[in-house]
Amino acid sequence: MRRSSSAPVDFRSDTMTKPTEAMVRHMMSAEVGDDCWGTDPTTRALEERCADLFGKEAALFTSSGTLSNQLALRAHTVPGDEVVVDASTHIVVYEGAQSADLGHVVFNILNAENGLVTAQHLDNVFGDRARGPSYAMPTLLCLENTVNWHGGCVLPLDEMRRLRERSTAMGMVTHLDGARLPNAAVATGVSMAEYASTVDTVSVCFSKALGAPFGSVLAGPADVIKKAKRFRKWYGGDLHQNGYLAAAADYALTHHMDRIAEDHENAALLAKLLAENPLFKPEIHDPMTNIVVVDVTATGLGPEEFCDRAAEVGVLLGDWKPGTVRAVLSMLVDEEGVRAAADRLNLLADTSAKAA
């Protein structure tokens, strides 16, 4: 679904996508039951498909990536456990309160360059504080791939394998927040199952690059997914005729994986066009996936004001890290839209800098 000629170019997030007409037809034709009773055939089929797709024993359809992550955290830990995680991850930036309130865990925060955790980062985990029966012990390593906060960086498969070896030796299990794992798979040619083979559980969103209106999935060992399903009920996450939503996710997996490469090409084009203006400094000049983070300090505008001014000229952006804005490419925007947006943003930057 592309924008009309009169609509703004929307780079705010890939979650802004809406179901295509074909997806809606697929949703409306879904066979449904009551998922709370385990009798929704379309949901069951999606979960079986995802378990197979990610190479895991079982899978659980959930309403969001946040819920999938929180269910994994709860299923893998007990109150007082320590979770090792990078500072830039979604679980820390956006889920810190939930993790404390619902999971009763403590974070051991890493500070990896571009959020790309390596096995070396784990070497100091046991020695960085007092350890023993009376203290928190690291039991869970959480990773993110791609790294949203750092422009969609991809955590390499080889490093994930090394992390798996090291974390296992330290007695930890590993969860992967793979909200945009489809982007990593398309960018590298590594299957999602290969990435998932390096972790115990993985969550993947359907409502981002894949363009579904709703949902995420958590996949892993059958006993862990059984625990997660129990907590999903506790957290109010069980739904009834879930199949209509599961059908959208199923359609997205079937029809929208192949087109993700187009988003990556458009992200690279946007970064290139903006980098030609010295007032813009892309965090990554050649992004691998669909996220472009740009420093706008030289325009004389702060990120919030820059986003407001950009919206006035028909380009919607996200106010991001200090001094930066974020653009996320999705099926909402084609190459023509990228070029039009770049022209408007360059003109805005030049005008603002002259007025400053």
Summary of the structure (lengths in Angstrom):
residues: 356
radius of gyration: 20.9
end to end distance: 38.5
largest distance: 63.5
contacts: 1282
relative contact order: 0.17
helix: 46%
strand: 16%
